[in-house]
């Protein structure tokens, strides 16, 4: 091969690799307080704060966009250089994404209105209480569908689920304990109105990158997150957004290697 031609090929390949590595990341999230929401037209929230710090540390060109969850979930499964957050990591989703995290620990619980006087101990009780509304593409919807829950009803957003619950159209609410207060506040409700029932599962929230994103890029984000654990940045963000954080859950989050 002509040396000059060979040098040109190498230079071209290097240029292509550089362009790929510099491609802007498209980061999707949903309106899901306090993890992510719009404030004065800009993304805000606990998960947004973590992601913005990771963008700063990695020096990655990136754009955060709030979209309906089903849209963002679909886009990330199709696109290169894309991610969605916060996403609960489950066995069903494991092979569909590349994972950076966890950025939060929580529990998915069933709740009822105190005034209803209900006691719900297991999924058999859930089946007997009529329609259960859960946003489609939520990990909990996927899990309950696998359990053959025949009263499961998929809605588009968490807000739809809360409205049905507030108006008495459904008797049960299924929510992450970390996001419950924000979800209730949007509907003019308070935590004291609810009765905790049983936990469906513990959950770890992650940033889920598309399979078509370079693995080296994903690894760079994971290293930056680990630095945030070690220097106290992740804890400071967590405590700011969750001032009454469960200390054991926080300790578990910060000890992840």
N, C-alpha and C positions, 0 to 999 in steps of 0.2 A: 504493500500500500504506500502510495506517495506520502512522505513525511508531512508535507504541508497540508494535504487533504486530511490526514489522520489528526493533525493538530486542530483543524477546523471542526472535525466531528466531536472531538473531546470538548472543545470550547462550547459548542452548541449544546451538548448534553449537560454540561455544567450550568449553562444558562437556563435550560429547561428545568433542572432540579431547583435552581434558585427561585425561579418564578413560582414553582409549585409550592415550595416551602413558605413563600411570602404571600400566597393566596389568602385573601381575607376570610376569616372564620365567620360563619353565620351562626349566631347563638340564639336559639329560640327558648322562650319561657312563656308562662301563662299568668293570668291574673289570679294569684294564689297567695294572699297575705298570710303571714308576713314574709314569705320567701321571695315573692316577686309581685310587683304591681306598678302602675304609673303614678307618679307624683309630679305635678306641674309639667306634664308631658314627657317626663323622663323616667326610665326604669329605676326602680328603687326596691329595697327589701333585703333581707338577710342573705339570700342566695346571690342576689345581684351584687351585693357588696363583696362577697367572696370572689365571684367571677371577675369583677372589675379589678380587684387586687391581683388576681392571677394574670389578667391581661397585662397589667403594669409590669409584673415581675418577669413574664416571659417575653415581653416586647412584641407580642403578636398583634397584627392588624385584625381587628374583630369588631363586630356590630351585634348588639343585643336588640332583639325584637320581641315584643309581646304579641302573641297570636293565640287563637283557640288551641287547646291542647291537641286535639285530633289532627289539626293541620300541621303543627310543629312536629308531632310524632311521625307523621307520614313523610314530611320533608326530609327529616334526618335519616330515615331509612333509605332515601333515594339519592341524597346529595353527597358530594365530597366536601371536605372542610366544613362540616356542620356539627352542631351539638344541641342537645336539649337539656334543660335543667329546671327544677330539681326533679330527678327521676329516681324512683325506688328500684333498687337492683333486686331482681328475682331470678329464679332458675329459668322461668319461661322466657325471660328477656336476655339472658346471659349472652347468647351467641349473636344477638342482633346488633350489639353496640360494643364500643371500647369504653372502658369505665375509668373515670377520675373521681376519687373520693375515698371514703364518704365525707360529706360536708355537714351532715346532721344525723342524729339518732332520734327516733321517735317510736310511738306505738299507734297502731290503727285500732280504734275502739268503736264499739257500738254505744250509742247514747239514745235515751228516750227523754221525753218531757217529764219532770218530776210530778207534775199534776196528774199525769196519766196513771201513776202507781203501778207501772209494769215491772216485771222481773224477767230478764232475758239471760239465760245461762249458756246457750249453745246454738248451733245453726238450726237444729230442729225447732227451737223456739222462734228463730228468725223466720223460718218457713211458715209458721202459723200466724204471723203478724201482718200478712198481706204484702203489698208491693214494697220492694226495697229499691230506692233510686240511688244509682251510683254513676258517676261520669264514665262514659266509654273510654277505653284505653287507660284508665287508671289501673294500677297493679291490683288493687282490691277487686275491681270488676273482673279482671282476668282470673284471679284466684277463685272467686265465687262461681264464675262460669264453669271452671273445672270441677267444682264441687257439685255441679248440676243443680244449682239453686234455681228452682223453676219460677220464683217470684221476683227475679232480678230484672230491673228495668233500667236500661242505659239512657242517660241524659247527656247533654252536650257539655255542661260546665258545672263546677262546684256551686255556683250561684243558683243554677236551676235546682239542684238537689236541696239546697237550703230553703228555697222558696216553697218547694213542695212540703218540706218538713214543717216550716213555720205556719203554713196554712192548713196543716192537719191532713194533707193528702197522703202522707206516709207517716208511719208511727216510729220508724227507726232512722237514726242518723249514723252514718259511718264516716269517721274522720280521723285524721292524724292529730294527736294531742298537741303538737307544736303549732298547728294552723287553726285549731278550733276557735280560739278567741277572736281572731281576725275575721273568720268566716261568719261568726255569730254577729259581730259588730256591724258588718255590712247589711245585715237584715234587721238591725235594731233589737237584737236579742243579747242576753247575758248568760255567762256560764252557770250562774246560780239557778237558772231555770231548768238545767239538765240533770239527769241521773246517769252516772256512768254504769255501763253494763259490763260486758266481757271484752277482752282483747282478742282481736282476730289474729294479729301478728305484730312482732317488732319489725321496724323498717329502717333501712339505711338509705339516705338520699345521696345521689351522685350527679355528676355531670356526665351525660351519655353522648359520646362521640360516634359519628357514623363509621361504619366499617370501611368506608372509602377515604377516611382521613388518615394521613401518614402516621404510622405507629410511633415514629420518633417524636412527632409533634404531641401526641397524646402523652407520651412518657415525660416530655418536658413539662407539661401541665401537672402531672402527678408529682414530679420532683418539687415544683414550686409550691404545691399544696403541702407537701411534707415540711418544707421550710417554714410555712405559716404555722404549722403545728409546733415546731421547735422554737420559734422566736416569739410565740404568744399572740400572733396576729389573729389566728383563727379563734382562739378563746375570747379575745376582746370583741370581735365581731359577734360571736355567739351570745355573749353576755349582754351586749348592747340590745340585741333584738329579742333575746329571751332572758330578761332579768330574773325570772323565777325558775331558771333552768334546773332540771334534775341533775344533781351533782354527780351521781354515778353514771348517768348517760353521757354527761360531758366528759368525765374522766375516761370513759370507754372510747369516746370519739377521739380524744387527744392522744390516746395510747396506740392508735392504729399505726402500724409500720408498713 
